[in-house]
């Protein structure tokens, strides 16, 4: 199943029943740290309000998992973005991020990205541009903090965010 110019992708919060498919999509990226199936089901239960699933003909083809930072509730931290191989290259990831930012209404969005992940850097840089926001990049976790063989994670803090219609989020 692939996304075509005429296909309609719907965006909605995940449910626990989406867990196995979200796991499969994450695993299929070949680049994400894949969590357990249990974790994806739990995400659909406890973090549905701050996450989104893209569906094509009712089947999940992408997702964004996120949460409000407890110390900064006006900040949405994006944990993972994944799109099924058949749906890549059609703007699904960008649509999910825009939808989620508008739905959650946070003033800032954060994510971490390794320095060699050009696709994610481009996705979040384009998000910042669409939302009239600045991007601050700082090292959040050094390799020593993450363990042997793991690359450093750089925090990308984007904000303040405006909606895609130009309104400033007030959180």
N, C-alpha and C positions, 0 to 999 in steps of 0.2 A: 504494500500500500504506500503510495507516495502522494505528496501534496502537489496539487496542480494549481494553475492560475485560477480555476473556478471553484476549487474545493473550499469549504468553509470550516475553519478551525474555530472551535469554541473554547473559551477560557473560563475556568471555574476553580473553586477550592478543591484540593484533593480529599479523598475519603480513605478510610483504612483499607477498603477493598482494592484501592489502587496500588497498595504496597508492592505486591509481586511484580507488577508491570513497571513501576517506577524503578525498582531494583534492576530489572532487565534493561531498561533504557540506560541507566547509569553504567551498568556493566558493559553495555554495547559501545559506549563512548571510547573505551580503551584508554582514557586519560584521567577519569575521576577516581578518587579514593572511594570505593564502593562500600556502603554501609550494609548492615544485615537487612534481610527482608523485613524482619521485625521492626527495625528502625524506620523504614519507609512507611509501614502500616501505622506506627506510632505517630509519625509526622502528619499523616492524614487525619489523625484523631486530635492531637494536641496543638498543632501549628497550622491547621488548615486556614485560619484567618489571615496568616501572613505568608501563605504559599499559593501556588497556582499550578494547574495542570492544563495543558493544551490537548484537546481531543479532536480527532478527525473521525467522523462517523461513529462517535461514541467511544472510540479506543484512544487511550492516552498515547500521544506522540512526543510529549515533552513536558518538562516540569521545572519549576523554580521552588526551592525550599528556602525559607527564611524565618526570621524571628525578630521581635523587637528586643533591643538590648536592654536588659534589666536596669543597668546604670544610666542608660540614655534612651528612654522609651520613645523619643521622637526619631530614633535611628533604626532603620530596618537593616539587619545584617542578612545578606544573601549567602546561604550556605552552599548550595549547589544549583547549577543550571545545566540541564541536559536535554538534548533533542535527539529523537530516534534518527538513525541514518537516512531513512526514507523521507524525512521531513526537513532535513538540513538544507540551508541555502535559500529558504523561502521566508525569512524574517520571523520565524516562530519565536526564537529566543528574545529578540527585541520586542516583539508584541507582548510576550509574557512579562518582561520587565516593566514595560510602560503600564500595562494593565495593573500589575501588582503595586507599583508606586502610586498610581492614581487611587486604587482601592484602599490601600493602607493609609495613605496620606501623611507619611513621615516627612520631616524636613531634610533628612540625610539618609543616604544609602551607603552601606559599607560592604565590602567583600574582600577576600584575600585571593591573590593570584601569584603563581610562581613567575619569575622573570622571563622564562622561556615560553609562556603560554600566550602567544601572539593573538590567537582567536579570542580569548577571554579579555585581554587588554583592549582589543578593538571593540568588542561588544560593549564593555562598560564605558570606554571613552566616548563611543557614539551615543550611549544613553545620556551621559553627562551633557554632551552637546545638544541633544534634543530637548533636554530639560533645563537648559540655560544655567548649568551648574559647573562649579570648579571641581577639579579632582586633586586631592592631596595624596601623594604616595609615600609611604614610609614602611620600613621593615617592621613587621609585627612579631614574627617568630623566626629567629635565626635557626640554621640547620642544627646547631647544638641543642636547641630547645625541643626540636622535633624528633631527634634520633638519627642514628647512622643511616646514610643513604637517602635521606629526605631533604628536598630542596627548601630553602627559606621561603616563607610566605610574606608577600608584601600587601599591606593594607591599602586599599583604594577607598578613600572617603570622599563621597560625592555630595555636594550640596552648597547652599540650600537648593532644594529641588522645586522647580515649577512644574505644573501639570503640562500635558501635551497641548493644552489650550492656552497656556500662558499664565495661569493663576498660580500664585505662590502657595505652597503647602504650609499650613500653620501647625500641623502635627496633632 
